[in-house]
Amino acid sequence: MSIENPKTAYSKREKIQDEFEGSKGNDVYTPEYAIKPLLPYLKKEQMIWDCAFGSGRLAKHFNKFGFNVVGFQNYDFLKIHSEDIAEFDIIITNPPYQFKDQFLKRAFEIGKPFAFLLPLTTLEGMKRSKMFRDNEIQVIIPNRRINFEIPSGKKSAWFATAWFCYKMNLPKQLNFVELKRE
Ligand SMILES: C[S@@+](CC[C@H](N)C(=O)[O-])C[C@H]1O[C@@H](n2cnc3c(N)ncnc32)[C@H](O)[C@@H]1O
């Protein structure tokens, strides 16, 4: 029998974020500054796969800094064979929070480097802890929350998030960074 830990369950806040970013399309999106802590660890020649491509806003942020991103709207990352994707070197995305565990599991199975922007609370949880220990996860932790924007400017959703990274040769397991909101 498994007992769900209320602290690590899919939170109301995460649900709101998913509803904005997923089913309601472009109402809320990850701001450009959120990718900056990751950039020093990427190489321009790498092909990035955004496996939760959605409307492709995250890809556009990376394009702006000279990185190449491949991604498609109509497939299920949890089912697709990675060989069916054109060549890629690294998976980078902001997965739907509701499916973060499934996305992590699938990404570990694929076995290539990845970086997922996820709620900081993803560090919690017994099953996740094992998954992270077994796979030597590394984390980039910004010093402030990210404001997931709504273009209309009427509302925003503030989240403490971190980049959960695998096989990216970060200098440490926990990398505390200063995040500038520009
Ligand atoms: C947080 S949004 C990020 C979208 C995009 N990366 C961006 O920043 O513009 C998560 C996206 O994952 C998509 N998604 C949900 N389940 C998925 C799945 N199983 N496979 C691939 N994409 C999925 C949703 O439709 C949503 O667009």
The ligand as a Tripos MOL2 file, in Angstrom:
@<TRIPOS>MOLECULE
LIG
   27    29     1     0     0
SMALL
NO_CHARGES

@<TRIPOS>ATOM
      1 C1          4.2450   24.1810  -18.9880 C.3       1 LIG1
      2 S1          3.7320   23.9450  -20.6670 S.3       1 LIG1
      3 C2          5.2180   24.3170  -21.5650 C.3       1 LIG1
      4 C3          5.0120   24.6030  -23.0020 C.3       1 LIG1
      5 C4          6.2600   25.0720  -23.7810 C.3       1 LIG1
      6 N1          7.4590   24.3200  -23.4570 N.3       1 LIG1
      7 C5          6.4760   26.5610  -23.6200 C.2       1 LIG1
      8 O1          7.1640   26.9980  -22.7050 O.co2     1 LIG1
      9 O2          5.8900   27.2890  -24.3980 O.co2     1 LIG1
     10 C6          3.6440   22.1950  -20.7170 C.3       1 LIG1
     11 C7          3.1770   21.6930  -22.0560 C.3       1 LIG1
     12 O3          3.2370   20.2710  -22.0810 O.3       1 LIG1
     13 C8          2.2030   19.7900  -22.8950 C.3       1 LIG1
     14 N2          2.0010   18.3820  -22.5330 N.ar      1 LIG1
     15 C9          1.1810   17.8540  -21.5940 C.ar      1 LIG1
     16 N3          1.3040   16.5210  -21.5580 N.ar      1 LIG1
     17 C10         2.2210   16.1890  -22.5040 C.ar      1 LIG1
     18 C11         2.7540   14.9450  -22.9680 C.ar      1 LIG1
     19 N4          2.3860   13.7760  -22.4170 N.pl3     1 LIG1
     20 N5          3.6670   14.9700  -23.9630 N.ar      1 LIG1
     21 C12         4.0590   16.1340  -24.5150 C.ar      1 LIG1
     22 N6          3.5780   17.3510  -24.1390 N.ar      1 LIG1
     23 C13         2.6630   17.3690  -23.1440 C.ar      1 LIG1
     24 C14         1.0360   20.7230  -22.5860 C.3       1 LIG1
     25 O4          0.1270   20.7580  -23.6380 O.3       1 LIG1
     26 C15         1.7480   22.0600  -22.4100 C.3       1 LIG1
     27 O5          1.7740   22.7730  -23.6150 O.3       1 LIG1
@<TRIPOS>BOND
     1     1     2 1
     2     2     3 1
     3     2    10 1
     4     3     4 1
     5     4     5 1
     6     5     6 1
     7     5     7 1
     8     7     8 2
     9     7     9 1
    10    10    11 1
    11    11    12 1
    12    11    26 1
    13    12    13 1
    14    13    14 1
    15    13    24 1
    16    14    15 ar
    17    14    23 ar
    18    15    16 ar
    19    16    17 ar
    20    17    18 ar
    21    17    23 ar
    22    18    19 1
    23    18    20 ar
    24    20    21 ar
    25    21    22 ar
    26    22    23 ar
    27    24    25 1
    28    24    26 1
    29    26    27 1
@<TRIPOS>SUBSTRUCTURE
     1 LIG1         1 GROUP 0 **** ****
